[in-house]
Amino acid sequence: MDFQNRTLPFGTLVTAMVTPFREDGAVDFDATAYLANKLVEDGCDGLVVSGTTGETSTLEDSEKEDLFRVVAETVGGRAKVIAGTGTNHTSHSVEMARRAERAGADGQLVVTPYYNKPTQAGVVAHFDAVTAATELPVMVYDIPGRAGIALSTSTIFKLAENPRILALKDAKADFAGITRVLANTTLDVYAGDDGLTLPWMAAGAVGVVSVTAHIATEQFRAMVDAAAAGDFETARRIHFELDPLIRAVMTHIPGAVAAKQVLAMQKVIPTAAVRLPLVAPDAVEMETVLADLAEAGMDFSRNEA
């Protein structure tokens, strides 16, 4: 599998960035710029800004636009800046798409409308409205565990006909379904579950939109590159090495909370502050995270002492 001659408008290793906050809850734009630059220097060629992991639900529209702009000014030209613009309110999503374009984003991640539970026809109409609002390419985000509805395979086929919809972030762990999408569309498919990056790429996905890549950027970069080159022996070895890190970040507490805790312990961001309704982990929760990190060779016990 060789992607060198393909145009990949969203990159291959995309980190869904956390949004650093100050202790008073304000967005820390300096820490955001530092984190974005570090992720790109370590190997990311795409960043999602104000996605789920970025606590988009608790950000004001003006904060989101400022985040898009800061990250675009920091890494623009070196990595794709993908703005999380999707909401369950179509006209609001249209407004956010326009703000993202104005702020210099390269593309947008648009989630399936959540909570409303629209029909598949309603979902298509929603995406048509959002894509028509700007020139930005779109990555569709299919995550029924959060949205409450899944995109049917036939709906994905329909969305793939839209010239501005170029990619799919798949987070429903349906290998048979994603196989049909890969076989019958030209969409660039991304694993939306860190632990499924390798099998999805083995079937033809181009990469991953990852949370764990915050703390293992170089390993994810090496695995994605190996899989893209067809070196599955190397990719499989790294996949196994990443397993405890993925468990640490993705299985015990919300990914945004876990990633921020580790980044703060690594002194990459000044604080691990999150906004309600997210809260810091308690001691028992943190113990499970630290145990998985230690299994992967990240021992923070001295820091905790």
N, C-alpha and C positions, 0 to 999 in steps of 0.2 A: 504494500500500500504506500504510494508515494504522493505526498501532497505538494511537493516543491513547485510543480507547474500549475497548481490550482490557485485561484483567487479565493482567499478566505477572509472575508470582510470583518470577521469577529476574532480572528486569531485561533489558536489551538489550546493554549493553557490560559484559561480565564479565571481569575480569582473574583469571587463575589465579595467585595470589600466590606468590612465592618466600617461603621461610621464612628470615629473616635469622638468622645465627649470629654469635656472638662468635668471636674467634680461637681460644679454647680449645674450641670446638665446642658450647658451650651455646646454647640458643635465646635470641635477643635480643628480649625482649618489648617493650622500649621502641622499638626500631627497627621491629618489626612494627606497632605502633600508629601510628608516624609514617608508615610506608609506606602503610598502609591509609587513613589520613586524606588523604594526598596524592593517592592514586589517586581517591578519591571527590571531592575538591575539583576535580580535573582533568577529571572527567566520567564515571567509572565509576558505574553504578547496581547493580552486583553484584560480589562478590568470592568466589572459591573459596579456601578455607583448607585447607591440608594435602591438596592434590591432587598429581598427579605432579610439577608444577613446584615445589610446596612440599616436595619430598623426603619425601613421606609414608612411603615404605618404610623410612626410617631414623629416624622419629620414634617415641618411646614413646607409648603411649595417653594417659598423663597429660599429656605435652607437647601432644598434639593437642587434648585437651579445654581446656587452658589457652589455646592459640592461638584456639580457637573463642570462648572467653569474652572474651579481650582484644580481638579484632576486633569482636565484637558490642557490647562496651561502648564501643568507639571510634567505630564508624560506624552502629550500630543506629539505625533510623529514617530514615537518609539513604541507605542502600544495603542490598541483600539480602546476608546472610552465608550462604554456601553451604558446608557442611562436607563435606570429602572423607572419606566414611566407608567406602567400599567396599574389600573385601579379597577374597581367594579362599577365605576361611573364613567360612561363613555366620553361625555363631554369633558370631564376632568382629565381623562387620559389624553384626549386631544390637546388640551391646554398644556399638559406636562410634556407631550411630544414637541410642541412648539418651543417651550422653554429649553428643552434639551438641545434642540437644533440651534437656538439662539446662543446657548452657552458653549457651543463648540463640540458637542458629542459627535462621535462617529457613527453611532447606531443606537438602537433602543431594544431593551428587553421588555416584552409586553406579556404579562401573565394572563391566563384565562380568567375572565371575570369571576370573582369569588363571592360566596354567600348568596347572591341573587338566584343562582342555579338557572341560568337561561337555557333555552333549547340550543341545539347545535346550530340552527339557523341564526339565532340571536348572537351566538359567539362569532360566527362568520361576519355578521353585520358589524359587530363591535370592532373586529380587526380591520375590516374594510374602512371604517371611519377613521381609525387611528392612523393607518398607513397612508390614507389620502391627505392627512394634515401636513405632512412634511416630506422632504426628500430622503429622510433617514431610512436605512435598511432596518429590518425588524427581525429579531429572534423571538419566536413564540415560545412561551414557557408553559409547559403542560405538567401541572402538579396537582392531581386530584386530591391528595391528602390535605392540602391547604385550601384549594379552590372549592372543593365540594362537588366538582364535576370533572370528568375526564374528556379529553378530545377523542372522538371516535377516529378510527383510521381513515374513514371516508372524509371526515371533516379536515383532517390533516392534508389529505390529497387535494381537497378544495382550496385550502389556504395556500398550498404550494403553487397554485396557479397565479397567485397575486405576485406581481413582479417585484414588490418591495419586501416580501416575506422570503428571506433567504436561509433561515436557520430555525432549528427546533432544539430547545433545551428539554430533554425528556427526563421526567422524574416520576414515572409511574411503574418502573421495573417490569414492563411487559416486553420481554425479549421477542416474542412472536410478532407483536404489533410493530415494534421498531424495525424488525427485519423487513416487514412489508413496506414500511416508509422508506428505508434505505434502498430497497429493490425497485421502487416505483416512483420516486421523486428525485429531484436534484437538490433537496434541502441539505445543508450542512447540519448534521446531527451532533449534539453535544450530550454527553452523560450529565444528568442533573443530580446524580447520586455518586459521591466520590468513590465508593467501593465498587461501582459498576463500570468505571472508566475502561478497564482492560477488556472485558467481554464486549462492551459496546464498540470499542475501537476495532476489535477483532472482526466484527461484523461490518465495519465501514464508517463508523462515526469518526469525526475529525478531531475530537478532543473532549474537554471537560470544562464545565463551569463549577468551580470547586470552592469549598469553604476551608477544608483542611490545608489547601495550598498556601494559606497564610503562614503556616508554620513548617511547611515542607516543600517550599517552592522548587528547589533544585531537584528533589526526588521526583516530584510530579513532572517537571520538565523532562527529566531523563526517561521516565516511563512513557510519556506521550510521544517523545521522539523515537524511542525504540519501537513502540507499537506502530507508529506511522511508517517506519522503515522495514517493518516485517520481522524485526528481531524480537520474537515473542519469548525467547528464553530470558533475555535481559529484562523485558517488560514484566514477565511473570515474577522474577526475583524481586524487583522493586515493588510490585503489587503486594507481595507477601510482607515486605518490610514496612509498607505503609499501613497495613491492616491495624496495628494497635494505635497508630496516630489517628486514623479515621474513627476508630471506636472512641478514642478520647474526646474528639471534637464533636462527633455527630450522634452519639447514642445515649448519653447520660443526662445532659442538660441542653437547652437550646444552643445551636451552633454559634450564634452571635455571642452568647455569653461565654462559651468555652473558648472560642477563638480569642476573644478579648482578654480573658484570664491568662492565657498562655503568652499572648503578645506583650501584656504588661509584665509578666514574669521575665520575659526576654528583654524587657526595657525597649521594645520597639515602639510602643505607645505609652504615654505617661500614666494613664489610668485605665482600669477595666470597666469604667462607669457605663451603665446602660440606662435606658429610659423605661419607666413603667409602661406596660405591665411586666416587662422583663425585670428580674431582680438578680442580684449576685447569688452564687451558689452557697449552700450551707457547707459545713465542714465535712459531712458525710458525702455529699455530692462531689465535693472537690477531691476527696480522697480517692474516689473511683477514677476520676479524670487523671490524677497524678499517677495512679497505679498503671494505667495504660500507657501514659507517657514514659514512665520508667521502663516498661517492657520494651519500648522502642529506643531506649538509650537516652531519653531526656529525663534526667533526674534532677528535680527541683527541691529535693528534700533539704539541702543545705540552705536554700533560699527561705524555706518555710521555718527553719530552726530559729 
